[in-house]
Amino acid sequence: MPAVDDAKSLEDPRIEYMEVFDLREHPLSVRDTVRDQCALNYCGLYGSNWMCPPALPPRFICELRINRFSKALLFRTSVPRDGPFDLEGMAEGGRSHREVTQAIHDELRASGEDFLVLSAGGCRLCPSCSYPDAPCRHPDRAVASIEGYCIDLDSFLIREGIATGSEEGSRHAFFGMVLFDPA
């Protein structure tokens, strides 16, 4: 996929980390326990969004989708944190991260190639999701959550020695990924 192979073409000044991983050498762990955390509903989207549980397919279907791809582009954005309970800063960081993720998604969608974009938290493309009363309004632009796809991102970051960007507690960090196959 030329647009992803040349990750520099996807750069945005808000992206502070970006790297491509070969999933055969750096596999993603897929665990039901990750999705189970979604049921705690910290983000407020559980049961109210097409791109979050329980609307997403079961873990084994997500795993099949993930396994179709051989590469992952991982990216991180962050914003300053004003203390551990800075909910306003976290919300602003989440909004900014979604903008970056959506821009990447839209650029890749224009390429016509096969890919899967996943991001921190659920889709907030629409002011209010049509779930469960009507189909997704923008299935071609909607972005599912990494957690909803059962990906154990924390274990991946630790295993690969990737800093979250929030180690000292002064930043809110957000991750996204693009799964793809090279051109």
Secondary structure per residue as TSV (DSSP state, phi and psi in degrees):
chain	resnum	aa	ss	phi	psi
A	1	M	-	360.0	105.3
A	2	P	H	-55.6	-41.3
A	3	A	H	-64.0	-32.8
A	4	V	H	-89.4	-37.6
A	5	D	H	-54.1	-38.1
A	6	D	S	-101.1	77.4
A	7	A	G	-56.7	-25.2
A	8	K	G	-58.9	-28.5
A	9	S	G	-68.6	-16.8
A	10	L	G	-97.3	1.1
A	11	E	-	-62.7	145.1
A	12	D	-	-140.3	139.5
A	13	P	T	-59.1	-18.0
A	14	R	T	-80.6	-14.3
A	15	I	E	-83.6	119.8
A	16	E	E	-105.4	-9.4
A	17	Y	E	-148.2	136.4
A	18	M	E	-154.8	127.8
A	19	E	E	-152.3	145.3
A	20	V	E	-99.0	134.2
A	21	F	E	-119.5	140.0
A	22	D	E	-82.8	117.1
A	23	L	T	-70.4	-15.9
A	24	R	T	-73.5	-33.6
A	25	E	T	-92.4	-25.2
A	26	H	S	-131.9	71.2
A	27	P	-	-68.5	152.6
A	28	L	-	-89.9	139.5
A	29	S	-	-92.1	131.2
A	30	V	B	-115.2	121.4
A	31	R	-	-137.9	136.5
A	32	D	H	-59.7	-32.1
A	33	T	H	-62.8	-27.3
A	34	V	H	-67.1	-47.7
A	35	R	H	-65.6	-32.8
A	36	D	H	-56.6	-32.6
A	37	Q	H	-64.7	-28.9
A	38	C	H	-60.3	-33.3
A	39	A	T	-63.5	-18.1
A	40	L	T	-70.8	-17.7
A	41	N	-	60.3	39.1
A	42	Y	S	-60.8	-33.6
A	43	C	S	-86.4	-13.6
A	44	G	S	83.4	8.4
A	45	L	-	-106.5	-8.0
A	46	Y	T	-59.9	128.9
A	47	G	T	72.4	13.9
A	48	S	S	-140.2	16.2
A	49	N	-	-150.7	134.1
A	50	W	T	-63.0	-23.9
A	51	M	T	-100.5	14.9
A	52	C	S	-131.0	162.4
A	53	P	T	-63.2	152.9
A	54	P	T	-85.6	7.1
A	55	A	T	-70.7	-26.6
A	56	L	S	-70.0	156.0
A	57	P	-	-65.1	166.2
A	58	P	-	-59.9	161.9
A	59	R	H	-51.6	-44.3
A	60	F	H	-65.1	-31.6
A	61	I	H	-71.0	-44.0
A	62	C	H	-58.4	-42.9
A	63	E	H	-63.4	-39.5
A	64	L	H	-62.2	-42.3
A	65	R	H	-63.2	-44.7
A	66	I	H	-61.4	-43.6
A	67	N	H	-71.1	-7.8
A	68	R	T	-69.7	-18.8
A	69	F	-	-109.3	151.2
A	70	S	S	-108.0	-10.5
A	71	K	E	-132.0	154.4
A	72	A	E	-136.0	127.6
A	73	L	E	-96.4	116.4
A	74	L	E	-103.5	133.8
A	75	F	E	-136.8	154.1
A	76	R	E	-133.2	139.0
A	77	T	E	-122.7	162.4
A	78	S	E	-156.6	163.6
A	79	V	E	-135.2	155.4
A	80	P	E	-60.1	148.0
A	81	R	-	-112.5	131.1
A	82	D	S	-103.5	70.9
A	83	G	S	92.2	166.7
A	84	P	T	-70.2	-17.0
A	85	F	T	-113.0	30.9
A	86	D	-	-79.9	76.4
A	87	L	H	-68.1	-33.7
A	88	E	H	-64.8	-44.3
A	89	G	H	-64.0	-40.1
A	90	M	H	-64.3	-41.9
A	91	A	H	-63.8	-42.6
A	92	E	H	-63.6	-42.8
A	93	G	H	-62.5	-40.9
A	94	G	H	-63.4	-41.6
A	95	R	H	-63.0	-46.1
A	96	S	H	-62.6	-43.1
A	97	H	H	-62.9	-41.4
A	98	R	H	-62.8	-37.5
A	99	E	H	-61.8	-45.3
A	100	V	H	-62.2	-48.2
A	101	T	H	-60.5	-44.1
A	102	Q	H	-65.8	-37.9
A	103	A	H	-63.5	-42.7
A	104	I	H	-62.4	-47.4
A	105	H	H	-57.6	-47.8
A	106	D	H	-65.4	-37.6
A	107	E	H	-64.7	-43.0
A	108	L	H	-69.3	-37.4
A	109	R	H	-60.2	-36.4
A	110	A	H	-64.9	-22.8
A	111	S	H	-73.8	-22.1
A	112	G	T	76.3	5.2
A	113	E	-	-91.3	165.4
A	114	D	-	-83.7	131.2
A	115	F	E	-161.7	169.0
A	116	L	E	-137.8	120.5
A	117	V	E	-102.7	129.8
A	118	L	E	-127.4	151.4
A	119	S	E	-147.6	172.7
A	120	A	S	-64.5	130.1
A	121	G	S	71.0	-175.9
A	122	G	-	-92.8	175.0
A	123	C	-	-69.7	137.4
A	124	R	-	-134.1	33.8
A	125	L	S	-60.7	-42.9
A	126	C	S	-96.1	148.8
A	127	P	S	-57.4	-34.3
A	128	S	S	-143.8	131.9
A	129	C	-	-73.3	145.9
A	130	S	-	-78.6	-4.9
A	131	Y	T	-63.3	138.5
A	132	P	T	-98.1	8.2
A	133	D	T	-79.2	-24.2
A	134	A	S	-148.1	160.3
A	135	P	-	-62.2	160.7
A	136	C	-	-55.9	133.1
A	137	R	S	-72.3	-27.5
A	138	H	-	-135.8	62.2
A	139	P	T	-61.7	-23.6
A	140	D	T	-80.2	-12.1
A	141	R	T	-119.5	-12.6
A	142	A	-	-66.6	143.5
A	143	V	-	-122.0	121.8
A	144	A	E	-79.6	161.9
A	145	S	E	-82.8	146.1
A	146	I	T	-57.5	-45.1
A	147	E	T	-64.3	-41.0
A	148	G	T	-62.6	-27.3
A	149	Y	T	-85.9	8.2
A	150	C	T	68.7	17.6
A	151	I	B	-79.0	125.5
A	152	D	-	-83.9	80.4
A	153	L	H	-65.7	-38.4
A	154	D	H	-57.3	-46.1
A	155	S	H	-63.1	-39.7
A	156	F	H	-62.1	-47.2
A	157	L	H	-60.8	-44.1
A	158	I	H	-64.1	-49.2
A	159	R	H	-60.3	-37.1
A	160	E	H	-90.2	-2.0
A	161	G	T	68.6	33.5
A	162	I	-	-94.8	123.9
A	163	A	-	-69.8	142.1
A	164	T	-	-78.5	-16.6
A	165	G	S	87.4	-2.0
A	166	S	-	-126.5	23.2
A	167	E	T	-58.6	-37.5
A	168	E	T	-93.1	5.3
A	169	G	S	77.5	10.5
A	170	S	S	-99.5	0.1
A	171	R	E	-140.8	150.6
A	172	H	E	-96.4	123.0
A	173	A	E	-109.4	145.2
A	174	F	E	-135.6	137.6
A	175	F	E	-117.0	151.3
A	176	G	E	-140.7	164.2
A	177	M	E	-149.7	151.2
A	178	V	E	-119.1	121.4
A	179	L	E	-97.2	134.3
A	180	F	E	-159.4	174.3
A	181	D	-	-119.6	141.6
A	182	P	-	-61.9	156.4
A	183	A	-	-66.0	360.0
